[in-house]
Amino acid sequence: MKKTIRVGSGLIDLSSPKIMGIINLTPDSFYDGGTSSNVDDALRKAEQMLEEGADWLDIGAQSTRPKAEQIGAEAEWNRLEGPLSAIAKRFPEAILSIDTYHSAVAEKAISAGGHIINDISGGTLDAQMFETAGRLKVPYILMHIQGTPETMQENPEYDNVVVDVTRDLATKCDELIAHGVDDILIDPGFGFGKTNAHNYALLQNLEHLKAIGHPILIGLSRKSMIWKTLGCSAGEALNGTTALNMTALMHGASVLRVHDVKPAVEVRTLWQQLQNSDRRS
């Protein structure tokens, strides 16, 4: 499996897992909506996450929770432009991922200081996205989704979720490469057109995704697959998130996308200790 990606003029080694901190600029995200909706709040969140050890920051201005209203590319960019520019200026060494499925937003964001495109639609909601990523020569996070954010959780069905998701991601990786995208990360898309059973089957079988040959990004943080299973709320789901993040690392994840950076960094440290102990024994 590929263990490096190029960001700008630098090469990033993913043999040591990376922690991606989530900065939501939206008022309606499922967990932290409204907490980073202006420039000052976004800067404070970025500073905190970087101080806690985040390797990357993922900045999004469009909620993609189930049944979220889609606001369009122009409104998304208006919400994203100020905070993104401020974060890029204040923290020039930070690696910034742009959470968008609009190619026009992705192109403007990369010009404004972004480094990575994180597309929850896997190219299904904008036919120009793959071409844009290839032309910009930036890493692209390919996520699997069934349906759209408005419809994805109505009645998701698969013949075999592990096989179907793996096949879909592998096919789209070939398409991306044909469009000139050199660096791809794959994301099984927990909660995006999946039942709880689908989510846990994918997590238990991440090794199947490793066979595609690209690093795996995992976004489990405080999702309903955790809090519904535990009978709690998203606000009470940090402990469950931590447990499943360790599971993801043990099954081969290269990037953890999280709301809570410090606990994820601690998980990575403990995972690394386990790897070191195994090599010394």
N, C-alpha and C positions, 0 to 999 in steps of 0.2 A: 504494500500500500504506500502511496506517495506520502512523504513525511515533511515536505517543504512547500511553501507557497511564496511567491514574490509579491511584495508590497512596495511600490515605488522602485527605488534602486536597491532595496534590501531584501534578503532572503530570510524567511521566518521558519525556524525549525519547530515542527509540531510533534516531535518525539516526546517533548515535554508538553502536556496539555495546557491549553490557554483558557483563561477566564474572560468571558465577554460580559460586561456590565450593561444592563438595559436602562436606557434613558427614554422614557415615554413622554412625548410632548403633547399627548392627547388628553382631553378632559374625561374620556370614557373608557380607558383601558380597564381590564377586568380586575386588576389589583391596585395599581398606583396611579390611576387616572387623575389628572389635575395637579399632581405634586411637582411637576417640572414643566409647567405650561408657559413659563416666560423665560427670558434670557438669564436673569439672575438665578432663578431656581435651577435651571439646567446647568449653569456653571457650577453651582454649589454641589449638585449631584455628581457631575463629572469629576470635580476635585476630590470629593469623598471617595468615589470608586477607585480613582487612580491611586490615592493614598493607601487604600486598603489592598492594593495589589492587582487591580484589573489590568489585563494585557491589552484588551480592546474595549471600545465603547460602541454600543449599537444604538443608534439614534433613530427613532421612528415618530412620524407625525400623523399616522393613519391607524386608528384602532382596527384590529383584525380579530377581536373576540367574536364568538358566535353571534350572529344576527346584528353585528355592528353596522351602522350606516356608513357607506363609502362616500367620502367627501369630494373625490375628484383630484386630478393632478395639480391644478392651479391652486386650489385651497390647501392642499397638502404642502406644496412648496412655500406658500405664504406663511404657513405655520412652522416650517422647518428652517427656512433661510436664516433668520436672525440667530437662533440658538446654535445652529451648526457653525456659522461663521465665527461666532464668539468663542465657541469651544476650540475650533481649529486655531484661532489666533492666540488664545490663552495657553493652550497646551499643544504646541507645535509638534511635539514628539509622539503624541498619542495617535494610535491607529483607530480610525473611525469607520465603522460600518454603517451603511445607510439602509434602514429597513423600509423598503418600498417595492411595489410591484409596477410602478409607472416608469417607463424608460425615460421620459422627459425629466422626471424628478431625479432619477438616478444620474443622468448626464449633468444636470445643473449642480447636484450635490457633490459629484466628484470634482467638478471645476471649483467648487467652493471649499475644498479641503478634505472631502471624504476619500476613502481608500478602497472600500469593499462594498459590493452590492449584496444585500440580503433580501431575496425575493421569496416571500411566503407562497406565491402562486406557482413557483417553478416555471415561469414563462407562460402560464395559461391565461393570464388576464391582460397581457400586452404582447402582441405578436412581434414587436420590435425589440423586446428586452434582450434576447440572445444576441442579436446583431449589435446592439448597443454595448453590451458587456465585452464582446469580442473586439469592437473598434476601440473602446477605451482601454483595453488591456489591463483590466483590474480583476482581482479575485471575485468569484461569484458563488454565493451560497444558494444552492439548489434545494428547495424544500418540496416535499410531497404534500399535495392537498387533493382532496376529493370534493369537487363542487367549488363554491365560493364562500367567503365568510358569512354571507346571509343564509346560505342553504346547507353548509357542510355537515351540520350535526342533525339534520332532519331524519335521515335513515341511512347511515353509511353501511355499505355492504361490500364484501370482497369474497372471491372464491377462496383465496388464502392470502391473508393480509401481508405476511412476510414476503411471499413470492411475488405478489402483485406490486407491492411498493418497491421491492428491489428491482423488478423488471422495468418499472416506469422510470425510476431514477437512472438506471443504467442506459436506457434508451435516450433520455434527455442529456446525459453526459456526452454521449456520442454526438448529439446535435450541437451542443455547446462547443465541443472541440472542433466540429466542422465550421463553426462560426468564428473560430480563432480564439476561444477562451482557453487560456493555458492553465489557470489555477481554479479548481472547483472544490468546494466543500459540499457534502451532502447532508441533508437533515430529513429524518423520516417524518417529521411533522406531527408530533404528538398533539392530539386534540383537534387536528384539522381534517375533519371528515373521518374520524375514528371513534369507536366506542371504547369504553374502559378496557374491555377484553382485547380489542385490537392494539391499544396502546401498550399493554403489558406484554403481549406477544411480540411486538416489535422490540421492546427493550430487552426481553429475554434472548432475542435472536439477532442482536446487532452484528454478530459475526457474518451473517449473510450479506449485510451491507458492505462490510470490509472487502468482500470479494470484488466489488465494483472497482476498487483501486484508488479511491479518493478519501481524504480525511473526513471524519464524521463529526458534525456539530449536533449537540443535543440541547433542546430547549424544553425542560421539564418544570421550570421554576414556578411553584405555587399553582400549578394547573389543576383542573378539576379531577384528573385521574388520581391525584393525591388526596385532595380534601374530600371528595365524594367517598373515596375508599375509607378514609379515616373518620368520616362523620364530623368534619370541622369546617372551617371557612378558609378562604385563600389567605387571610391574615394570620391564620394559625398553622399554615402548612409549611413553615420553614424546616421543621425537623424532618418531615416526610420528604421534602425536596432534597435535603442533605443526604438522606439514606439512598434515594434513587440516583443522585449524582454519583455517589461512590459506585453503585451498581453499573452505571453507564461507563465510568472510567475502567472498571474491571472487565467490561465487555468490549473495550476498544475505542471509546470516544476520544476525540482529539481537542474538542472545544466544548466548554460548558457555558451556555447562555443563561444568565441569572439576574435576578433582582437584588440579591444579597451577596456582595462580593466577598467579604471577609470569611463567612462560613464556607464558601466554595474554594477559596484559597486554602483553607485548613483541610478540606477534603482532599485536595490535590497533594498537599504535603504528606498526609497520612498514606495516600495511595503510593506516592513515591517511596516512602519508607518501606511499604510492603514489597515494592519491586526490588529495592536495594537488598532487603533481607533475603528475598528469594535467590538473588544472584550470588549472595555470599554463602548461602547454606550448602 
